[in-house]
Structures are given as C-alpha cells and as structure tokens.
Amino acid sequence: SLRGSWRLRSGNGSVSLRAEVPGCVHTALLCQGLIQDPYYRFNDVMYRWISLDNWTYSRTFKTPFDVRKWQKVNLVFEGVDTVAQILLNNVTLGRTDNMFNRYSFDITSVIQEVNFVEVRFLSAVSYAAEQSRCHKAHSIPPACPPPVQKGECHVNFIRKEQCSFSWDWGPSFPTQGIWKDVRIEAYNRYHLIYFSLTPFFVKSAQQWCLEVESIFDVVSSKPVAGLVTVNIPKLQTQQTFSVKLQPGEGSIVLLVNINKSSAVEAWWPNGHGKQTGYNMTTTFTMEAGCQIEKFSKVYFRTVELVQEPIPGSPGLSFYFRINGRPIFIKGSNWIPADSFQDRVTYDTLRLLLKSAADANMNALRVWGGGVYEQDEFYDICDEIGIMIWQDFMFACALYPTDQNYLESVRAEVSHQVRRLKSHPSIILWSGNNENEAALASNWFSIPCADIGVYIEDYVMLYVKNIREIVLSEDKSRPFVASSPTNGLESVKEGWLSRDPYDTHYGDTHFYDYNSDCWNWTVYPKTRFASEYGFQSWPSFSTIEKVSSPEDWSYTSNFSLHRQHHEGGNIQMLQEIGRHFKLPQSPDPVKQFKDMIYLTQVMQAQCIKTETEFYRFSQSEIINGEGHTMGALYWQLNDIWQAPSWASLEYGGKWKLLHYFARNFFAPLLPVAYEDKGMLHIYSVSDLHVDHKLTLRVVVHAWRSLEPVCTLAKEGVTVKAQSAVPIYKESISDLLERCRNCTRKSCVITFCLVGEDGLQSPTNHYFLSSLKDAVGLEKTQLSASVSQQDDLYIFVLQTTAIAPFVSLDVGSIKGRFSDNGFLMTEKKKMVVFYPWEPTSVGELESSLILTSLLDVV
C-alpha cells in the first residue's frame, strides 16, 4: 500500500507540505494550518487560487519484495482526481483524465529497490477550459454555471465530479488529489481484478442460480488451468468447476445452482422484510500451487421495472417489482456528502443512510452530478435495505463525443458496473440526470437547424456506448437512458421524447416556487416522482460554525452568498408569507432565527403535502393519470452549511422535513385532502396484509386543548400495499356537526388504530392558513429531561395548542423520535437518541423549544 504520508508542492514550489493519501490539496492545506476551514464564510471564493494552481504529490518508498522474482508489477490507482501525469523514477508511466476510472500502470521494468513516485496534477479548471477551446466541432453547452453559483466553467469537458465546479446547492471546490487507494501489486501467472455475483431466479426450474464472474490479468504466455470451488454453507451448496484462463484479460463465468432443498431467504427493501445475506467462499486452485480465496456475501433478489399498459389510461405504468412484489418507492436523492471526498468516512455514510432508513425510506437516487459512491456506501445500503437508483455521472449538460472522450467514458462505465453490480441494493442504472429534458425543452437555446447534431451526440453517448456496456456487463437489472424519461416511449421516439415530463410515462421531476404548495392540485399526477422539493435554511447551530455575528441576518452578504439558487431566499419568503406571518422582531438575530425556523416549517409542510399526494395516487387513475409508484424528494443530504432542498443538514442533523418524512413515509398512514369543499381521507398502506382498523378523526378549536368533537369510524378496511378512500364528508357538514367551529378557528387531526397495537402516526389537516387562524394563543411550553439507559426522555407540557413544536439541542449530535409536531395534548413524551455521549445537564442547557407563536 502507498497510503499515508506524501509530499505536496504547488506549481512554482513556493508551498511545500506533508499530505495524507487518500486526500486532496484543500484538506492537506487545512490539516497543516495553511488555510482555515474552506466552508467558513466566503472562503469558497477566497480559496479559488488552490484549484487554479497545478500541484504535485510525491514520495519515496522501498520495495518490500525482490523485484526479480515477479513476472509483473503494477502501480494501481483506484481513483485519481483528475488530470495528472504519473512518473516512477522519472519515467512517465502514463496520464489520467477521469476521476471515476481505475488506473493500472505496468512498472515491471521501472521499479527498483528504492523508488520515487510523482503524481503531477494539472488544474481541473484550466484543463476543462483548454478541452473546450480545442473542441472545434460544435459548441457543447452550457459554457458556465449561472453567476449566482460562483462556479467554474466547462465542467462538461472533464470527467470529474460535476458539482465540484459548483451547483445550486453547493460551492465550487475543484479538488486535486489521490482520492482513493493506491498500491503496488506484484504477481506471477495471474491476478484477480474483478469479482462479481449475480443471482437470478429460474422460473421453469423454480430455483435460484448464481452467476459468478471473475476477471483476471493473465501474464503467463500459455493458458492456466485449475479448479474453482464455490461454497455457501448455509445453503448446503458447494460446486467445483474445471477452468482454463486464456493469456491477457481472461474471464471465467460460472453458473452455480443453489441447492433446491435449502430455503433461500430473499433480500427485501427496508420495511418489506429482512436483508438476509449468505457468506460464500470462492477458492481458485490453479496449477503451480497458487491459491486465491475470496470471501463474499451473496444476496438473492430479483428486480423488474414494469412498463405496461394500464386499463383506463393512455401511456404505460412505471414501477418496480422486487422478488415479484410491486414496491412503492419512498425516499430521496443523494448528493456527495462533502466537497472533499476524503472527509467522507464510513461513520459519515452510516449516519446519513441510517437516518434515511429511520425515516421509513426504502430508496435513494444517487444523483448524476456527484460521484459513484464508495464501496461502503453500497455495503450499508445492502445491509439496511435501501434500494439505489444509480445515475451515471452526467448532469444538466450536453457532453462531447469525440473518440478520446468516449474511450474514457467506456472505461469508466465498465469499471463502475463491474465494481458495483454485485450489490442487491442497486435496482436501476440510469444514463444521466435531466439531459433528455434539456434537449427536449431546449434549455440551451440551440437553433432548430442544429439540434440534430446534439441528438446524435446524445444517442451516441448514452445509448450506443453507456447502454451497450451496461447490457453486456450486467443483465440483472433495468437501464433507463435518463431521468426524467418516458421510459419505453422515449425509446420508441428515438431515445428523445417530445415531452420527458409526460405524466403518462416514466418518471418526472417537478419544481414550482410560485404556486401555493399547500394546494395539491398543482402537483403532477405522475407515474413516478423522482425529484421534487423546496428549500429551507439549516438550523442556527449549523450556520453558526461557519459565520460571524455580522452574518446573522436573512439579508446579510453571507446569507446572499450562500444561496446558490437564483432568487431562492425571496422564494422562501413568498412561500412562507402565503400561510404564516413573517417575523418582525426588532432584534436582528432573533429575527434571523425565526426566519430559519419558518423556512424549515414551510419546507416540511410543502413536501408533506406533495408526498402525500403521490402516496394516495398509487391505486387510482383519474382522467388517465395516476398509479404513482415512487416518491423521491430532492434532496436527502447537504454538501456544506447553506440553504438547500436537503432534509439532513451538513453534519447529519435532522431538519423538520426529515421528521415529517418519518411520518409521511410511515408504512401505515391516513392522508387527507380537500376537493370542491369535500374532505377526503385515504388510508395508505405498505403493509403486506389487509387490516380492519378504526379511523379516529378529532376536531380541535385552536383556543382549547379539549377536542370540540371526535369521530371514530370502526371496521375500516385498509388494503395491503394500496391507497383507498376511507372517509368523505363536506367540510361545512363537519364544522356544523362540531358546532362553534369555523375554518379559521378549528383544525382536524386523524389517525388509524388497530386492536393489536398497530397504529399510524397522527396526521393533521389545516382548514385555513395559520396566519388567519382564530383563537391561537401564545403558550407556555416547558420540558423536563431524564435519562433511561442510553436514551433521553423529554416530557413536554403546554398550556395551549401549539403548532410546529420544535426541539433543538444545538450542536449535540442525535435525533428526536418526533419533532415539528402539532401539540394538541397537555403532555407529550419525546425520546432523544444521542449519536455521541451527552448528559441530562448538557441537553437541558442546550434545549431551545419553539412553536409557531414564538415567532414575533
């Protein structure tokens, strides 16, 4: 291994320091105290010089073995970010230009007892600009990001994390560095490079089979013969094969039949069953007594993307069947967890992914403008049942298709598919993010006469190259060319549909910051919602770490600088203003904190409305639209501390939206909406069996903790894995029946309860904007904290109904069992799950309790 300490120097040699590998220039400079936190205040712009310089990594190492005894010695880089010349003992081994590729250089004739290795980087920014200049054929838009993003240009000309040049939720830090493992490998005869497992179910034989694929580098000049034994003890399956490896890149594909008398437990998504995996040993015993033992975990599951006609509707369905069962996809979109990948540890990933599962999510879309995630990311998803919609790394842009570029992409795609295809969590490959839509809606104002060339480029890249490779490397899961797409309809229209946002096909992305987000009729009744969202600010404790007191106002230069989405701060105000009174505190810091709180309340309530609409649309077709089978909001996590669409702040703290998601993604949920004066309540269930439950509807007057009236509807049939109407009444009748109630003075809450302790979260429906609510009064909220084993219990008390009660313990890491709720009882118990050691005293002194009427 060549991990560990290297030397790093700037282009002219004026800066020289120690640097850790894996790592990057920014984190090395930070580690040595040569720069401050790159995320602090305006440092993203102040530190542009770092990415404009060309840096060199170097080190000496002793060879720990006798070089002469080995037929082949390689220098292997799992990831180089991005454009570099690699030298060993002053001999150029080759160049790198793709962050997502694995590079292996033959150093057999160059390696000595003591060696000097150098990786000379070229600024990604200047390289991208140069590539764009040299591209004579036709322009490849967009040239630059919008000015509000404070980013760099021509990111589509470099195979590097696209959002590292900036995005509408992230800063511009075009890193340089050795971002993954680097090592020397020496071998005689043969060496295993890729090893993958693909399970499939043979219907005719009613039996599971396993395809085991091994790809070798064979250095021997004649074929190598031997035996391979595959053993899965728990499934009483053991098979031995005679194999022969051909010189060069040799591959072996073995078909293992799983013992029929063993009951195979399938891998299920979170909420639908267990994530059973089986330990498996593969032993390669080749001639010349050289043995390789490979330990792996194998999971059994099938996936189908079902696109077929729906009775009573034009178009096609678009949903996933896992192990033959249709699954409603609930989750979010994943972006890189940090601008500096070397700071993304196993613990970072575990915390974020566990938070997704804890919010009842079963899926995430790894978005195409970031990185193919590290192995640990997919391991954790396998383990906790998070399905992955995996984009290839192309986003919101057109791309060149010259020979060099295509060759680099082909290497990238085959490497990534081979690396990742054994993971049961990955259920779909998708060619790109929004590039079909960019062409169809002509985002880049390409003249009509020229569009043909760009369509050809598009088909060349995603269909004739990426798709071809995916189909040849992995037949076990579906592929779509883009998102949003019309799926099979897009294919039929030559891979580019007239309207990729058509609700009758495929998936849709939908954003609207001008309409009232509490009004469900503005949302598309789509087959699959793969992106939608609203912004909010992260909590004050998160912002505080990277700002100074003069920044603590909604209109400060800092607040403007951090907002990378044109007009974003104003859009949030407008959305809040529709339903809430805007903060008017004379104290600017109090006003800033009130604003932050309201943006989070607003975001949570907006996405709740939209997601509930998608969930209750799953079983019905109205005017040819419906059968919605997926809701992935934008976005799960944050890359830095800034306003964004995320529900988890940088560092993992849950925003109010994430607490709401835990409820709106609950396996059992009643959902209410209003249509033409009628109140409709649906039961939404992901459970596998029908249940007879009681629907409880409670009407409260804002001015009292005592309910005005209660209705219990018993024997309600809640259908398995569907959404069905269970209650309908005109709002005027309901208010009449409850007496003394008007839309402005009352609120409705409801839940589903079963005999066996089965219970849904309590949901709420507002009959008017809260700024118009009558009878809401300022409450005295208090909390007592006690410890129980590893958990902390908060008992809240209120003197009046309190909307959107928020508990915040500053920067103490952990999460609550519930937050942002409508408190309608005098007392409520909330559990705090700490992520690091804390105490009752610490929690008490950090606790800030806020409800809507604390905003002044």
Beta strands, then each sheet from edge to edge (+ up, - down):
strand 1: 4-9
strand 2: 16-21
strand 3: 56-62
strand 4: 72-77
strand 5: 80-81
strand 6: 84-88
strand 7: 91-96
strand 8: 103-106
strand 9: 114-121
strand 10: 165-167
strand 11: 170-172
strand 12: 177-178
strand 13: 182-187
strand 14: 190-202
strand 15: 207-218
strand 16: 224-232
strand 17: 237-245
strand 18: 248-257
strand 19: 278-286
strand 20: 290-298
strand 21: 303-306
strand 22: 309-310
strand 23: 313-316
strand 24: 319-322
strand 25: 325-327
strand 26: 329-334
strand 27: 363-366
strand 28: 387-391
strand 29: 426-430
strand 30: 479-480
strand 31: 508-510
strand 32: 529-532
strand 33: 621-622
strand 34: 625-626
strand 35: 630-633
strand 36: 668-675
strand 37: 678-685
strand 38: 691-701
strand 39: 707-718
strand 40: 722-730
strand 41: 746-753
strand 42: 763-766
strand 43: 782-788
strand 44: 791-797
strand 45: 802-808
strand 46: 814-816
strand 47: 821-823
strand 48: 827-834
strand 49: 848-850
sheet 1: 2+ 1- 3+ 9- 6+ 7-
sheet 2: 8+ 4- 13+
sheet 3: 5+ 12-
sheet 4: 10+ 11-
sheet 5: 14+ 15- 18+
sheet 6: 17+ 16- 19+ 20-
sheet 7: 21+ 24- 25+
sheet 8: 22+ 23-
sheet 9: 30+ 29+ 28+ 27+ 26+ 35+
sheet 10: 31+ 32+
sheet 11: 33+ 34-
sheet 12: 36+ 37- 40+
sheet 13: 39+ 38- 41+ 42-
sheet 14: 43+ 44- 48+ 46-
sheet 15: 47+ 45- 49+
end
